[in-house]
């Protein structure tokens, strides 16, 4: 069963609440398993470019079935292959902390990407969002 609109809203709200607790402003993007945007929300004060970065983080994670940190390792270890595959994708793929897969049992339903703070903070927000829809 794909992610519902309600699950996307809960995920985004939880990620933004975590960002507010840390005193940072972020954009949260949720994509489906094909990397297509389901929901995007930019907090007041978040950098405008964070919207594109968050979507690129989420899209890369969903299509590669890898969290952002693991995807960054592929980009480092196999740069030519990474670049070739990245050119096939609709939006630029952004490797690095701040994106995590959304799974239900063993199925990948999509991914969440967060941008606007330090990489570790982006990841913390993304994980807070996932916890809101776990179950």
Secondary structure as a PSIPRED ss2 file (coil, helix, strand):
# PSIPRED VFORMAT (PSIPRED V4.0)

   1 X C   1.000  0.000  0.000
   2 X C   1.000  0.000  0.000
   3 X C   1.000  0.000  0.000
   4 X C   1.000  0.000  0.000
   5 X H   0.000  1.000  0.000
   6 X H   0.000  1.000  0.000
   7 X H   0.000  1.000  0.000
   8 X H   0.000  1.000  0.000
   9 X H   0.000  1.000  0.000
  10 X H   0.000  1.000  0.000
  11 X H   0.000  1.000  0.000
  12 X H   0.000  1.000  0.000
  13 X H   0.000  1.000  0.000
  14 X H   0.000  1.000  0.000
  15 X H   0.000  1.000  0.000
  16 X H   0.000  1.000  0.000
  17 X H   0.000  1.000  0.000
  18 X H   0.000  1.000  0.000
  19 X H   0.000  1.000  0.000
  20 X H   0.000  1.000  0.000
  21 X H   0.000  1.000  0.000
  22 X H   0.000  1.000  0.000
  23 X C   1.000  0.000  0.000
  24 X C   1.000  0.000  0.000
  25 X C   1.000  0.000  0.000
  26 X C   1.000  0.000  0.000
  27 X E   0.000  0.000  1.000
  28 X E   0.000  0.000  1.000
  29 X E   0.000  0.000  1.000
  30 X E   0.000  0.000  1.000
  31 X E   0.000  0.000  1.000
  32 X E   0.000  0.000  1.000
  33 X C   1.000  0.000  0.000
  34 X C   1.000  0.000  0.000
  35 X C   1.000  0.000  0.000
  36 X C   1.000  0.000  0.000
  37 X E   0.000  0.000  1.000
  38 X E   0.000  0.000  1.000
  39 X E   0.000  0.000  1.000
  40 X E   0.000  0.000  1.000
  41 X E   0.000  0.000  1.000
  42 X E   0.000  0.000  1.000
  43 X C   1.000  0.000  0.000
  44 X C   1.000  0.000  0.000
  45 X C   1.000  0.000  0.000
  46 X C   1.000  0.000  0.000
  47 X C   1.000  0.000  0.000
  48 X C   1.000  0.000  0.000
  49 X C   1.000  0.000  0.000
  50 X H   0.000  1.000  0.000
  51 X H   0.000  1.000  0.000
  52 X H   0.000  1.000  0.000
  53 X H   0.000  1.000  0.000
  54 X H   0.000  1.000  0.000
  55 X H   0.000  1.000  0.000
  56 X H   0.000  1.000  0.000
  57 X H   0.000  1.000  0.000
  58 X H   0.000  1.000  0.000
  59 X H   0.000  1.000  0.000
  60 X H   0.000  1.000  0.000
  61 X H   0.000  1.000  0.000
  62 X H   0.000  1.000  0.000
  63 X H   0.000  1.000  0.000
  64 X H   0.000  1.000  0.000
  65 X C   1.000  0.000  0.000
  66 X C   1.000  0.000  0.000
  67 X C   1.000  0.000  0.000
  68 X H   0.000  1.000  0.000
  69 X H   0.000  1.000  0.000
  70 X H   0.000  1.000  0.000
  71 X H   0.000  1.000  0.000
  72 X H   0.000  1.000  0.000
  73 X H   0.000  1.000  0.000
  74 X H   0.000  1.000  0.000
  75 X H   0.000  1.000  0.000
  76 X H   0.000  1.000  0.000
  77 X H   0.000  1.000  0.000
  78 X C   1.000  0.000  0.000
  79 X H   0.000  1.000  0.000
  80 X H   0.000  1.000  0.000
  81 X H   0.000  1.000  0.000
  82 X H   0.000  1.000  0.000
  83 X H   0.000  1.000  0.000
  84 X H   0.000  1.000  0.000
  85 X H   0.000  1.000  0.000
  86 X H   0.000  1.000  0.000
  87 X C   1.000  0.000  0.000
  88 X C   1.000  0.000  0.000
  89 X C   1.000  0.000  0.000
  90 X C   1.000  0.000  0.000
  91 X C   1.000  0.000  0.000
  92 X C   1.000  0.000  0.000
  93 X C   1.000  0.000  0.000
  94 X C   1.000  0.000  0.000
  95 X C   1.000  0.000  0.000
  96 X C   1.000  0.000  0.000
  97 X C   1.000  0.000  0.000
  98 X C   1.000  0.000  0.000
  99 X E   0.000  0.000  1.000
 100 X E   0.000  0.000  1.000
 101 X E   0.000  0.000  1.000
 102 X E   0.000  0.000  1.000
 103 X E   0.000  0.000  1.000
 104 X E   0.000  0.000  1.000
 105 X C   1.000  0.000  0.000
 106 X C   1.000  0.000  0.000
 107 X E   0.000  0.000  1.000
 108 X E   0.000  0.000  1.000
 109 X E   0.000  0.000  1.000
 110 X E   0.000  0.000  1.000
 111 X E   0.000  0.000  1.000
 112 X E   0.000  0.000  1.000
 113 X E   0.000  0.000  1.000
 114 X E   0.000  0.000  1.000
 115 X E   0.000  0.000  1.000
 116 X C   1.000  0.000  0.000
 117 X C   1.000  0.000  0.000
 118 X C   1.000  0.000  0.000
 119 X H   0.000  1.000  0.000
 120 X H   0.000  1.000  0.000
 121 X H   0.000  1.000  0.000
 122 X H   0.000  1.000  0.000
 123 X H   0.000  1.000  0.000
 124 X H   0.000  1.000  0.000
 125 X H   0.000  1.000  0.000
 126 X H   0.000  1.000  0.000
 127 X H   0.000  1.000  0.000
 128 X H   0.000  1.000  0.000
 129 X H   0.000  1.000  0.000
 130 X H   0.000  1.000  0.000
 131 X H   0.000  1.000  0.000
 132 X H   0.000  1.000  0.000
 133 X H   0.000  1.000  0.000
 134 X C   1.000  0.000  0.000
 135 X C   1.000  0.000  0.000
